[in-house]
Amino acid sequence: MKKSLLALAVLGAFAGAASAQSSVTVYGIVDLGFAHVDDGSAAGSKNGIDSGGQSASRIGFKGTEDLGNGLKALFQLEATIAADTGAAFNTATAATSGPNTGLSNNSGGFNRFATVGLQSAAFGTVLLGRQTSVIKDAYDQIDPFGDGGTVGAISSIFFNGALAGDFGRISNSVKYTSNSFSGFKANAAYGFGETVGDTGANSNYGLGLGYANGPLNVQFAYHNQDRTNAALVQTGENKLMLLGATYDFGVVKLHGAYADTKLEAPIGTEVKFRNYMIGASAPIGPGTLFASYSANDNRTVGDSDAQKFAISYSYDLSKRTNLYTGYSRTSNDNGSRIGLGGTAPLGETASIFNVGIRHKF
């Protein structure tokens, strides 16, 4: 009997040590609501129950293992869920317009994150796999809406929509993020195109530098995308730059961003854009009000600008559950089609209204 108790005690000690050194977390978001969407199409507007009105519905798994001497192993798997239909995973879809026409905007399966890597207390973190680009890491911190949901996401209008949808993520990539030094942090990423015969074809790379300390957050990032076809002919190159900042006064947080974009598609035909965003977020009652005004300024083609206004309110029922409602309106000049459906003519106005519920677990 004593030997059995001793064996159980030893086993319990080992189990306790193992659980202290490693952990796995299951997490997610279920976000569903009513949405009225007018994308300018001749067929008219759409009403329905949509997934991801405030932030994408998802399920994820992440974990760490303490390897000792300040070193940890990390992994993360995260997939978008189409909660309105119950589909387990979103399937890969291709862009039908814009600079990424024909390219898949997600990989299906664990399309949001599929990474493994190492974190060092002395040198920072290195991750391999599918993950957010450096420039998305930057604008997610500046956008009042956190680049989430269908109403106010900054990527829907910045960079002429080149990073809209899931193009803010890169596959086959390696990313380094430094530790914070008095608020300063740097990161860099490279996504391999994995094209046979041309190591640079369809590759991505990005560089970023940020300062976050107290009420001030300033972010700078650069992103480069190569586009090469199956015949190994370069068909396009996108060069994107972002500078943004937030300042939290307590009663209100101010948000501002500027971006410069050069899109070459085809090569030799360059179109330049500038983007501007001013916004605010403020705690009001048991929730938060978000608002932003964004502009896409076409510096090459006349009468091709777009402006977007977005506002939403999130009402907290608990730390994990909230109600929300939002509205956005995107106005296009005669040569622009930001926010429009595939069949909509140029120059139309797009709008979205939604009201829903979001639960985090």
N, C-alpha and C positions, 0 to 999 in steps of 0.2 A: 504494500500500500504506500509506504514511504517512498519507494523507488518510483512508483507511478506518479506520485505528486511532484517529485523532483524533476522527472522527465517533462511533465506538463509545465512546470515553472520555467525550465530551460527553453522549451519550445515557445512559450509565451514571450520570453525575453528576446529571442531571435525574431519573432514576428513583430514585436514592438519596434525593434531596431530597423527592420526592413521597411515598415510603414513610415518610420520617421525619415528614412533616407529617400524614399520615392513615393510618388502620388500620381493618381490619374483622376481627372475631373470630367464628368459629363455635363454639358451646359447647352443652352440654346435659347431661342426666341420664337414665340408664335405670335404673329402680328396679322390680324385680319380686320377688314372694315369695308364699309360701303364706299364706292368711288364713282364719281361722275367725271368721265374723261372726254374732252373734246380735242382731238389732234388735227383738226382742220380738214379731215377727209370728207369727200363729197357724200359719203354714205351717212354722215352725221355722227353724233356723240354716242357714248356707250355708258351704260349703268351696270354695276355688278358688285360682287364681293371679291375683293382683290387681296392678295397676300403681299405684305411688305409695305404698307402705306407709310409707316414712320421709319421702320428699319427692316431689312430683309429677314424673313423667317429663316431659321437655320438650326442645325444641330451640330455639335462639335465635341471632340474629345481632345484633351490636352494633358500633358504630364511632365514631370521632372524626376530626375534621379540625381541624388547628391553623390558625386564621384570623389569627394574629398579635396582638400587643398584649394577650396574656392572654386571648384569646377563642377558644373552641372550639365547633364544631358537633357535636351528638351525635344518634345514632339508636339505637333498639333494637326488635327484633321477636322475640317469644317466644311459643311455642305449647305447650300441653299435648299430650302424646302418650299415647294409650291403648296402652302397650307390651304389655299382656297379649293384645290382639287384633291388634296391628300396625297399627291405624288411624292414619293420618298425623296427624289432628287430632281433638280432641274436638269433638263437635257441641254446639250450644247446647241447654240443657235448662232447664226451668222448675221453680221451687219448687212443691211440692204441699201444703205446710203452712207455718204460721208467718207472720210479718209481711210476707214477700215472696212470698206465694202468687201464682202466675201470672207472676211476673217471671223473665226468663232469668238464670241464674247464671253464664253466660259467653257470649261472643259468637261462639263457634266460631273457626276460623282462628287468628290470632295473639291468642288470648284473654287471655294473661297480660300482654303489653306490646306496644304499637304506638305508639311515641313518636318525636318529633324535637324538637330544641330547641337552646338555646345555654347555654354555661357560661362565666362570667366569673370571672377570678381576683379581681376586686374586688367584684362584686355578687352572685354566686351563680349558681344554675341555674334556667332556666325550660324546662319540657317541656310539649308539647301531645300529646293523643291519649288512648289507653287505658292506665291505669297504676294503681298502688296508691294507695289513699286515705291521707290523713295519719294516721288512727287505726290503719290496718294497719301503716304504717311504724313506729309506736310499739310496738304489741304484739308485732310480730315480734322486736323487740330484747329484750323482757322474757320472753316465753314460753320455758321451757327447751327445748321442741321446735321453736322457731322458727316456730310455727304451721304446721308441715309435717307431712305424712303423715296417716294415718288413726287413729292411736292416741291421741295426746295434744294435738292442736291446741286452743289456748285458745279460738278462735272458735267451736268446736262447742258451747260452753256459755255463754260470755260473751254479754251483750246478748240473752239468750234465743235465741241462735242467729241473730240478725238478720244477722250478717256471715259465717255459715258458708258453706262452699263457696267460691264466687268473688265473694261480695258485698263483699269487702274491696277490690275494684277498681272504678274508675269510668271510664266512657267519655266521649268528647266533652269532655275536661277540660283545664284548664290548671293547672299546679302550679309553685310557686316554693319553692326550698330555699336558704336562706342558706348562706354559708360558715361555718365553725366559728370562733368567737371565744372563745378560752381554754376550749374545750369546749362552749360554748353554741351551739345551732343552732335556727333557727326555720323553719317551713314552713307553707304555706297552699295550698289547692286548691279549685277550683270546677268542677263537672261540669254542663254545660248539659243541660237536659232535652230541648231541641229540639222542644218541643210547640208546634204552630201555634196562635197566639191567646193563649198564656200563657207568658211568658218564664221564669217561676219554676216551672212545672209539671215534676215529676219531676227537679228539679235536686238536686245534692249539693254541700255545701261542708264544709271542714274546716280547723281551725287546730291547730298543734302547736308545742311548745317542749320542747327536750331539753338535757340536760347529760351529756356522756360524756367523762370524763377520768380516766385511770388505772384503778383497780379499780371506780369508781362510774359507774353509768349510770342516769339518772332521766329518765323520759319522761311528758309530759302531752299529751293530744290530745282534741279535741272534733269530733264529726261529726254532720251534720244531713242527713236524707234526706226529700225530699218525694215523696208518692205521689198522683198525679192521674189520673183515668180519661179515656177518650176523649171524654166529654161535658164535660171541663174542670171536673169536680167533684173537689175534694181529698178523697181517701179515707183518707189517713193521713199521719202525720209521725213520724219516728223521731229522737230526740235522744240521742246517746251520748257519754259522757265516760269517759276512762281515765286513771289515774295509776298508774305502775309504776316499779319500780327493780330493779337487780341490783347485787350487790357480790361481787367476785371475791377470795377469800382465797388463791387459788392451789391449795390442796388441794380446795377446793369453792367453787362459785359459788352464792349464794343468790338466789332470784327471788321477787318479790312484786308483786301487782297488785290494784287496786281499780277497779271500774267502776260507773257509775250510768247507768241507761237508762230512758227514757220512750218508750213506744210508743203512738201514737194511731192506732187502726184499728178502727172508723171514727173520724173526727174527733169530739172531744168525749168519747170513751171512752178514758181514759188508764190504762195499766197500767205500774206502776213496778217496776223490778228493780234489785237490787244484786248485784254479783259480787265474789268474793274468790278469789285464787289464791296459794298458797305452793308453792315448788318448789326444786329443787336440781339442779345438774349437776356431775359430778366426774370427773376423769380417773382411770380404773382400768385398769391394764395398758395394752395397746396400743389403748385405746378410751375411750369416755365413757359414764357412766351418767346417765340423765335420769329425773326423777320430778316429779310435781306433783299437788296436790289442789286442785280448783276447785269453787266453789259458785255456783249460780244461785238467788238469794233473791227470790221474788215478793213484793213489798211490798203488793200490791193484792188478790190472790186467795189465800185460805188454802189450805193443803195442796197447794201447787203448786210446791214447791222441787225442786231437783235437785243432786246431788253427783257429782263424777267424780274417780276416782283413775287415774293413768296412770304406767307405768314402762317404760323400754326401755333396751337396751344396744346400743351400736354398736362393733363390733370392726374396727379398721383393718387391712386387708391391705396397703395402700399409701396414698399421699396422695390417690389418686383412687378407690380401691375399698374398700368395707367390707361386712361382714356385719352384720345387725341382727336383733333380736327385741324384741317389745314386747307389753304387755297393758294394756287399760283396761277399767274397769267404771263405768257410769253408772247411778246409782240415782235413780229418779223417785218423787216423792210421787204421790198418787192423781190430782192435777190437772195433772201435768206429762208431757211427752213428748219431752224432750231425747234425741237419739240414736236415736229409735225410727223404724221404717219406717212407710210410709204406711198400712198395714193394722193396725198394732199398736194395741192399746187403751191409754188413758192409764194411767200408773202402772207400766208394765212396766220391767224392767231390761235394759240393753243392754250388750254386751261385745264386745271385739275382741281376738284374739290373732293375731300374725303373726310370720313369720321370713322373711328375704329377703336380697337382695344389691343394692347400689347402686353404679353406676359413673358417675363424672363425666368429661366430656371437654371 
